[in-house]
Amino acid sequence: MANQPGKLRVGLLPYLNSTVFYERMDPGAVELTEYLPRQMALAVEHGDLDAGPLPVAEWFRMGDALTSIGDFCVATKQASVSILLFSARMPEEMEGARIAVTEQTATTVQLMRVLFRENWGVEPDALVTREEPHDAILLIGDEALRNRSGIDDYPFVHDLGEVWNAMTGLPFVYAHWLARADTEPALLATFGRSLGESLDSGLADVEAIIAEGWPSADMPPEEARSYLDQFIYRMGPREREALALFRTYYDRLPELRPLL
């Protein structure tokens, strides 16, 4: 699908934590299409999109086929609140466990695997769907927010951003704004400037954005504000250090059946 002349085809993430990028974006300047993170990466890879906030694990996989758009990212300082592992027993007791995972993003699945290995010292046996027997379940985004108070039969809840921070002392970068490497440079430069302006406007007007309501997250306004305060939207030295460390751990991971 070809983009309209002068318009970049941009992926829209349907999560509360990303709304600051989009709420003040000029709809006439870009062609926005909603995708979940993993599907967004595949759309960019297959040429159906030009750019978007892609999971960093997909960036590792696609490498030189992508180019960065400034320093824009989705990262958390400590707790993520919306990347949650619910389990029937403590993670340290989950050697050989079966984990039901989301197909929405590769990064959080790989972060979970890194934490099992590097922090809890165990290796799950398989990643499975929710319909299959499992010992724990990983939820992300607004679905995790809706279930943050707990899920029946899974008494242990672990915020993966918080566990990562406790292990490393660093923030965690979930997504980075990237574009296809063959994107027209002038078009990309123009979009990078407008993205920065849109983000600045969104952050300055975050109270109004929250007041507009976000029913999929099921959060009162004051809690939504506290949630968004945990996020970082521009990478600095600590975020880059965290990204490099995650890549080191990621590269050590063995294949896991089924491979996601």
C-alpha positions, 0 to 999 in steps of 0.5 A: 500500500503506497503512502499518500504524497508527502505523508508518512504512514505512521503506526498508532499504539492504542495504549494510554502510555503512548497517547501523549505522542498522538493526541496533539499530532496533526492528522493532516500531516501523517496517515495514522493506522492503529496497530498493536506493537508486534503487528506494527513491527511486522507492518513496517517490515512488510512495507505497509507502514513507514514508521512507529514506536516499535518494540526494541526486541523487533529493532534487535531483530530487524537491525539495519532495515530500520533507522531511528527517529530522534531519541523518542521512546517509551520507557519507564523509570521504575515500575511500569504498572502495565507490564505484569506477570501473574503467577500461581507460585513465586518465580524462583519456584518456576523452573520448567514452567509454562507461561501464557504470553501476549502476542502483542509485543516481543519485548516484554516476553523477552524481558520476562525471559531475561528476568527469569534467567538473570534475576530469579535463576530459573528457565521456563519450559515453554511459552504458550497461549492462554487457552493452553495449560499454564502456570503464569500469565503475562499481561501488558498495556491497558489489559494489565491496568484493568487487572492490576488488582489481581487475577483469581488463582494467580496470587503473585503479581510482579511488575517487570519494570520494577523487577528490572530496575531492582536488578539493574538500577536502570530504567527500561526501554520498551519501544523506540520510534523507528522508520524503514531505512528506505524512507525518504530522508526529507520526509523523515526529518520533517516528521521527526520535528513534528513528532517532537512538537506533538510530544511536547504539546501532549506532555504540557497538556496531559491533564486535558488528555487524561480528562478526555477519558481512557475507559480501556485502562479503567483508571480514575484521573489522579491514578492515570496521572501518577501512571503517566508520570512513571514514563520517559519519552526521550532517551538519555544516557541511562536509557541507552545504557539500559538498552545496551544491557538488555541487548546483552542479556537478550543475546544470551537467551536460548531458543524456547519452544514455541519461539516467539 
